[in-house]
């Protein structure tokens, strides 16, 4: 039953993301083993949208660790648990809360031993800047703990690069690159733990810097980013963008006509209630990395209900046939509005 629920919700999120994004580009999906224990190591530029995008675009059922703050309410905690989300506690959650990580980590060891997939964010926090930050050693604790508990266990670490053309703007365009599998066992030596930690961190970091856009976070960061933005670079073309960063030679990216303008008015008119709801709620969001998270969450909850109720009202006055035409017309308008947008850089 849990697998059916997971599959249903995954399909629901996939559908929502299809309407929410201009394009989702997937590269390297063949690198994901069909069987065996996997630890996806993902960069983290854009709040909860990152795990949703990766989870819905991998054939494996995935468990993943997210910030404990969203698990405070028992009902929410139970619901998220049915979708394989687990809390990870940090200093900001309180020193006493950190002890709960022991149980969470034990669950992770067992998940890996059952030959399942686990997703983590080794940078430790979200940050929309286009750079790979220093890798935390926290994820190596999960790997080494699993090896110590299950000596014969083999775990492949797969770096995953998530790159947005314009995070926090709607619609977003995103590229997901799955890196080459790293057999963690080959880098683990229980007699030289610190050396093993650094080896795995370096292996993951080196791949992430290639499979997502990486601008070194130094005094030239802002200058390089501004130059790329000025030339309207397609950041989801990761390899070409990184080559430009390294060479210092930027090629102009031509943008097409923004057909979105044609459909803006009918889209907003048909979506007036979700649009008003979002405008009110968006004022309460403090972190820019969570704008997409909440906008998408509101969208998949409010839009279907709003469109359905509007169609019921139309059917009351004009009949079910006209209502059906209206309902599908609203979906098509919304889809064209999202897919035809000229995506600005940010």
C-alpha positions, 0 to 999 in steps of 0.5 A, spaced: 500 500 500 505 504 501 508 503 494 502 505 491 501 511 495 508 513 493 507 512 486 501 516 486 504 522 490 510 521 485 505 522 479 502 528 482 508 531 483 511 530 476 504 533 473 505 539 477 512 540 476 511 539 468 506 545 469 510 549 473 517 548 469 518 551 462 523 545 461 526 539 465 533 537 462 535 530 464 542 528 463 546 521 465 540 517 468 543 511 465 548 512 471 543 510 476 544 502 478 537 499 477 539 495 483 543 496 490 544 501 495 545 508 492 546 514 496 545 520 491 549 526 493 545 533 491 547 540 491 542 544 494 540 551 491 533 551 491 529 549 497 525 543 497 524 543 490 531 540 489 529 533 492 522 533 489 525 534 482 531 529 483 526 524 486 521 525 481 526 524 475 529 517 478 526 510 477 528 508 484 524 509 490 528 514 494 528 516 501 531 523 503 533 527 509 530 534 510 531 539 515 527 537 521 523 544 522 518 542 517 516 536 522 514 539 528 507 538 527 505 531 528 500 530 522 505 533 518 511 528 520 506 522 519 504 525 512 512 526 510 514 519 513 509 516 508 513 519 502 520 517 505 522 524 508 526 523 514 528 529 519 535 531 520 537 535 526 542 541 526 545 546 531 539 551 530 534 546 532 537 546 539 543 542 542 538 537 545 535 535 539 542 533 535 541 526 539 535 524 535 540 524 529 542 517 532 536 514 531 535 517 524 542 515 522 541 508 524 534 508 519 539 510 514 544 504 515 538 499 514 535 503 508 542 502 505 542 495 507 536 493 504 539 495 497 535 502 497 536 509 495 538 515 500 538 522 498 542 527 502 545 534 501 552 534 502 553 542 502 549 542 509 544 548 507 541 551 501 544 557 497 542 559 490 549 562 488 552 558 482 557 555 486 559 548 489 560 550 497 565 546 501 562 539 502 560 537 509 563 530 512 556 529 515 554 524 509 560 520 510 558 519 517 552 515 514 556 511 509 562 509 514 556 508 519 553 503 514 559 500 513 561 498 520 554 496 521 554 492 515 561 490 513 559 486 507 555 492 504 556 496 498 554 503 496 555 507 490 555 514 491 552 518 485 553 526 485 547 529 482 547 536 479 541 541 479 542 547 475 536 552 475 536 558 469 532 562 474 531 559 481 525 563 484 522 565 478 516 562 474 516 558 470 523 555 472 528 552 467 532 546 470 537 541 468 539 535 472 545 531 471 547 524 474 554 523 475 558 517 475 557 512 480 563 512 486 563 505 489 564 508 496 567 502 499 574 503 495 575 510 498 574 507 505 579 505 510 577 504 517 584 505 519 585 512 516 578 515 517 580 522 516 583 520 510 577 516 507 573 522 509 577 527 505 577 522 499 570 521 498 568 529 499 573 530 494 570 525 489 563 528 490 565 535 490 570 534 483 564 531 480 559 536 482 563 542 480 563 539 473 555 537 473 552 543 475 555 551 474 560 552 478 563 559 479 569 559 484 566 563 490 572 568 491 572 576 489 571 575 482 564 571 483 559 577 482 563 580 476 563 573 472 556 572 474 554 579 472 557 578 465 554 571 464 547 574 466 548 580 461 549 575 455 543 571 457 547 565 458 543 558 458 545 556 465 542 549 464 547 548 458 552 546 464 558 544 460 558 550 455 557 555 461 563 552 465 567 552 459 566 559 458 567 560 466 574 557 465 576 560 459 573 567 460 570 567 453 562 568 453 558 567 447 552 570 447 545 566 447 540 568 443 533 568 446 526 567 442 520 571 442 516 571 448 510 568 446 508 568 454 505 575 453 499 573 449 497 568 454 498 572 460 491 575 461 487 569 460 492 565 464 491 570 470 484 571 469 482 564 469 487 563 475 485 569 479 484 566 486 490 562 486 494 568 484 491 573 489 492 567 494 500 567 492 500 574 492 498 575 500 502 569 502 509 570 498 509 576 503 511 572 509 517 568 505 523 570 508 528 566 504 529 567 497 531 559 496 524 557 499 520 562 494 519 556 489 518 551 494 512 555 497 509 557 490 509 550 487 506 547 493 500 552 493 500 551 486 499 544 486 494 544 492 490 551 489 490 550 482 486 544 481 481 546 486 480 553 483 479 550 476 475 545 478 470 549 482 470 554 476 468 549 471 462 546 476 460 554 476 460 554 468 456 547 468 451 550 472 450 556 467 452 553 460 452 545 461 457 540 462 459 540 455 461 547 455 464 546 462 469 540 459 471 545 454 472 550 459 476 546 463 481 543 458 482 550 455 484 553 462 489 547 462 492 548 455 492 556 456 496 554 463 501 549 459 502 554 453 503 560 458 509 556 462 512 552 456 513 559 451 516 563 456 522 567 455 526 565 461 530 570 464 537 569 468 538 570 475 
